[in-house]
């Protein structure tokens, strides 16, 4: 998963060890780095992070990675669609 914002002279790429278009963990890494550096978060990445937070509330956990494990592929497909 990769993202570039030429306006901020910023680019990032996160690799995973499997073929997966919807990588929630990669999206969370990109979201965290963008927020930390003050770079606008792409909308599809923001939607995935928002959905992960909803899953955290649903699963009653503070561990976002546990929430990601509990999430189904359709949860993140829905996040990507807006």
Secondary structure, DSSP 8 states (H G I E B T S, - for coil): -EEEEGGGTEEEE---SS--S--HHHHHHHHHHHHHHT----HHHHHHHHHHHHHHHHHT-S-HHHHHHH--HHHHHHHHT-
